[in-house]
Amino acid sequence: CCRLLCSMRRCCEINGRSDPPLPIDATNEADYELVPATFGLLSVCTRAVVSGIFNFAESMFPEFVRFSRQEKWALAVRFHNRFIGLDGCYRAEKIFPDDMGKCMITYTSYVSADAADGFFDDCCGGKVNIEEAKKVMKSFISRLVPPIRHAMRRMDIDSVEFHALIVLTFWFADCMQMREGIAQVGEKYRQAVLSELQAHYRHELKQVDYASRIGELFMLIFLFDCNTDLKESSEIYRLLGVFEDNDFVYRL
């Protein structure tokens, strides 16, 4: 399911470019150029990935289809705001190992303080304070991206741990604040993932003392709990004219 989500993101983004490559030339990251993100690109890609998250959740967690519209939306948005950072920094470690200031913000584009000058080039607002918006973005990226990249490097998580983190991130602790039925579903999947992780450490990695490693994985999730930071920066961008009240990214 995660591979399908990644494939959907890649296809939507590549084919949405002004001069997309042939499909046969866009099957892996070595075939196409990774570009600096822009406001317009992020807006389009965010809609695509949130749509994909609903399909991902329905495929991974059968109980999800029985949740109310509001409950689905709350879970999907919270997951999106953490998953983008988790996936973006995990992939940036592989793609940009020598540049700790970069993070993949969409599947095919990245952000960095150096690239922030061009981020608002396609912003359509007529009263946008572009220069101030650039300063806010550079500050946000410089403050958050390098520390998280360094944490990811220290952890050096493998693919099993990464996929476990995806499930744990979806059923993060804040789902416990929702109704009891959702909290119980979340607890079920968390326990299942923890059991699989323990088996991975014991049988595949031959580790005996892995409790601290699991604790570090949970701490890593907290690093990506940027919902408050995102809300604050989005509100600043709205005041600067970047977002309007009905913009999709702003409403997340």
N, C-alpha and C positions, 0 to 999 in steps of 0.2 A: 504493500500500500504506500509506503514511503517513497519507493522508486517511482510509482505512478504519479505521486504528487510532484516529485522532482521533474519527471518527464513533462508533465503538463505545464509546469512553470517555464521550463526551458523552451518548449514549443511555442507557447503564447508570446514569450518575450522576443524570441528570434524572429518569428513571423510578423511581429508587430513593428519591426524596424523598417525604416524608410527604404532600405535596400537589402532585404533579407537574402541569405544564402540559399542555395538549393537544399531541399530537405536532406539529401544524402550527405551534404557538407556540414550538417549541424547536429550530428549524433553524439558528439562528445566535446568536452571543453577545449581540446586541442584543435578543433576544426573551426572555431569562430572566435572573434575578438571579444574580450571582456572590456566593457566601457565604463567610464565614470557615470554614476547615476545622475539623473536630472529630476526635477520636480514632476514634470509631465510623465516621464517613464515610471517613476515610483507610483504615481496615482493609478496608472493603468495596471501595473503589475500587482499592486495591493488588492485590487478588485479580483484579479485572477487567482491569487493565492488564497484569499479568504473563501472564494467559491470552492477551490480545491480542498480546503480544510474540511468543509462540510462533507464532501464525498469521502475523504480520508477517514473522518470520524465514523461515518455510517458503515464503512467497510471494516474498520478495525474493532469497533465497539457496537455490537448489535443493539444494545440498550439505548444508544443515542437516538435512534429513529423514534423512540417513544417519548422523548422529552418534548416539552412545549417549545414553541417558536422562540420565546424569550430566553429559555434555558439554553437552547442550542446556540443562540447568538452570543450569550454571555460566555459560554465555554469556548466557542470558536475565536472570539475576539481576544480573550485573555491568553489563549494558546498562541495565537498569531503574534501578539506583542512580545512573547518570550521566544517563540520558535525562530523568528527572523534573526534575532541576535545569536541564539545558539547555533543554528545552521550556518549563519553568515560567518561567524568567527571560526567554526569548525572547518569550513571550506576554505576560508582565508588562510588558515594555517598550512593547508596543502598547496594553495595557489600562490600565495604571497609570503613564503616563509621568512623572507629577509626584510619585509616591511610591516612592522607591528602596528602601523597607524592605519592600515586598511581593513575594511570589513565588507563582505558581500552583503549588500542591502536588498538586492533581488537576486534571482538565480544567475543572471548574466551581467550584472553591473555592481560596482562597488562604491563605497564612500570613503573619503579620507579628508583630513583638514586641507591638504594640498589641492584636492579636486573640488573643494567647496565653492570656489569662485565661479565655476560653471554650472553649479547645481540649479540655479534659478533662471538660467537662460531662456527656458521655455515656459516660465511662469506667466500666466495670461492676465493676472490682475493689473488693473490700470493704476492703482495707487499703492503699489508695493514698495516698501522701503528696502530695496535690494541690498544695499551695502550693510545695513544693520542686520538683515536676515543672514547674510554671509557670516558676520561676526558671531551670531548666535549659533549657527551650525558648526563653525570651526571650534568654538568653545565646547559644544556638546560632544563632538567627535573626539576632541583631544582629551576630554575628561573621562569618557567612558570606554572608548575602543582599546587603547593600549593596555590598561590594567586587565581588561577581560581577555585580550589576546595573550598576555603573559600568564594568566591563570590557566587558560586552555593549554598553553605550551607546557606548563609545569605538570598538569594532569596527564597530558599525552594519552587521551582516551582512545580506545580501540573502537571498531565498528559496532561490536556488541554493546558496549557501554553507551555509544552514541544513540543507538536505536532504543535502548532502555531509557535514556534521558528524554527522548521524544515522548514516550508514553507517560513517564513520570511528570513531565512538564504539562502535558494535557490535563492530567488529573492532579494538578498542583494543590497545595493545602487549602487554597481559597475556595475550592469546590466544596470543602467541608462546611462552608457558610451557607450553601444552598440547601434545598430541602433534603430530608433524610434519605430519600431514595437515591438521589444523585450522589450523596456522600458515601453511601454503601457501595455503589457501583465503582466510584473512584477508589475506595479502599480495596475492593476486590482486585482491580487491575494493578494497583501499587504492590500488593502482596505477591501477585503472580510474577511481576517483573523482578521483584527482589529475590524471589525463589530462583528465577532463571539466572540472575546475576550471580547468586551464590554458587549455583552449579557451574557456571562459566569459570569462576575463580578457582573452585575446587578441582574440577575435572579437566578443564582445558589449560588453565594457567598454572595449575598445581600449587596454588596459594592456600595457606592455612589461615593466616591472619588477614582477613579482608574487610573487617568491620570498619576500620578507619577509611578504607578506600570508598566504601559505600557512603560514609558520612561526607567525604569530600565531594562526591557526585551531587549530593543534595545541596551542599554549599555552592556548587557551581550553578545550580538552578536559581538560587537566590541572587547570584550575580546578574542573571538575565531577567530578573524581575524588575523591568524598567518601566512598568506601567505609569508610575507617578512621574518619572522623568519625562516620559513621552507626552503625558497630559500637559505638563508644565510647558514644555517646548512648543507643543502644538498651540497652546493658548497664546504664547508669545508670537508665534508666526501669524496667528489670526489678527492680533493687534497690529502687526506690521503689514497686514494686507495680503499675506501669502495665501492664507486659507479664508474661505467664506464659511458661514455657519453650516451650509449644506454640503460642504466638501466631504467625500467619503472618508478620506484619510483622517481628516480632522475629527469626524464623528467616532472613529475607533478609540 
